[in-house]
Amino acid sequence: MGSGGGRTVGDEKGILFALQHRDRIRRIRIVWPLPSLQKFIMAMDGEFPILEYLYAAPPAKDNTSLVLPHTFQAPRLRYFILIGFAFPTGHPLFPTAMDVVTLSLQEIHSYANFRLDGLFHILSLLPQVESLTIGFHSPFPNRDVRTQLLQMSNMIHLTLPNLRHFAFEGVSAYLEMLLPRMTAPLLGELRIYFNQLTFSVPCLRDFMSKARNLHFHSATFTFYDWGIIVMLYPRERNPRMYALDMHIFCRHLDWQVSSVAQIFTVLSPVFSEVADLTLGYSEHVSSPEWHHEADRTQWRNLLRSFHNVRTLLVDDGLTRELSRSLRPADGESSVDLLPDLKELEYSTYRTASDAFSSFIDARQLAGRPVTLVRR
C-alpha cells in the first residue's frame, strides 16, 4: 500500500480499511499530510506478521513529531524508515524485528529527547543492519546535549559488523560524541550533512581510518550558492559508487572555503591515496553576495589536505581564486603545496589564458614541472 498525489477522502478511508488487514500487508509506504498521517499511524496498533518494508513521512518538513504506536509489531521487518517521528526509544518492536537491514530515523525534532544509549540499545538488537541513517530536524543542538552525552562516558562500545552505509545529518559536536563509541569495520559509504560554520572532527577522522572498506581515489568539491557538495570516490568517478558524500549548508564562498578547510585539514591523513582533485563551480550561482573572495590561506589549507594529488581540475568560476592561491607569495616555497602535481586543467571561458603562468613558471624553476591543460 502507499500514497499518490491526488489525495481524496475516499483514499484516506481506503488506507484505513487496508490497515485493518494486517496479515496481508507486506509493504507500507505512506507520504501524507497531517493530520491524516497521524490517523494512519494510530491505526497501526497491532502486529503485521508479514510486513517487510515501512516508510512513513509527511510530504514536507513539519514541526509536529509523530509517534509510532507502542503496540506496533512487525517481526519480519527489514526496511524501517521514519521521517519526522519521535525517536522510538524503548519501543517493543526492536527485540522482535531482528532482521532489519535498513534503519533510517530522519528529521528527529529534538536532540534533548534523543538518547544515545537508546540508539545503541536498538542497534545492539539489530545484528544484521547494513544501512543506518540518523538525522535531526534542527541544525543546532539544545543547550543540554553536551551535558547529556558527557554523562554517558561509561557507555559500552558498539561494533556493527555488517554496516556498509552510514548517514548523519546534524551538528558535528553530536557526531563527534557518537563515533568514538561505534565501530563499523565493513563501512564503504559515508554520507554527512552539516549546517554550521565551525568544525572540530578528530573523531570522524579516527572512525574513517578504522573502516577498511573506505577507499578514496578522487575528490570533487562543487560550490553552490546554498553550500558545498563534496564527493570522494574509491576509483574512477561514478555517481552511483561514492565513498564519502558530504553536504555543508552555508552561503558565501568565503564561508564555504573556510568550512571545508577546517574539516579536511583534520581528515587529511585519510586521503593519502587521492590522486585526482576537482574544484567545481555551479553555473547556477546567481547571488552576487556569494562571490565573497575567500581567504587565500584557507584555499591553501584545503589543498594541503590532498598532499599526493597528481591531477587538479579547476572550473572556470574558480580560476581567479585558485590562481591567486597557488601563486607563491614572498618567502613561500613553490613545491610545498601539491608537491606531486603533474597536470593542471582549467577552463578559460571568462578568464585570461595566462592565469596560472606564475605558478607554472615557479614549478618549472623548482624542478617540479606541471603540465597546463586549457579546456
Secondary structure, 3 states (H helix, E strand, C coil): CCCCCCCCHHHHHHHHHHCCCHHHCCEEEEECCCCHHHHHHHHCCCECCCCCEEEEECCCCCCCCECCCCCCECCCCCEEEEECECCCCCCCHHHHCCCCCEEEEEEECCCCCCCHHHHHHHHHCCCCCCEEEEEECCCCCCCCHHHHHHCCCCCCCEECCCCCEEEEEECHHHHHHHHHHEECCCCCEEEEEECCCCCCCHHHHHHHHHCCCCCCCEEEEEECCCEEEEEEECCCCCCCCCCEEEEEECCCHHHHHHHHHHHHHHHHHHHCCCCEEEEEECCCCCCHHHHCCCCHHHHHHHHHCCCCCCEEEECHHHHHHHHHHHCCCCCCCCCCCCCCCCEEEECCCCCCCCCCHHHHHHHHHCCCCCEEEEC
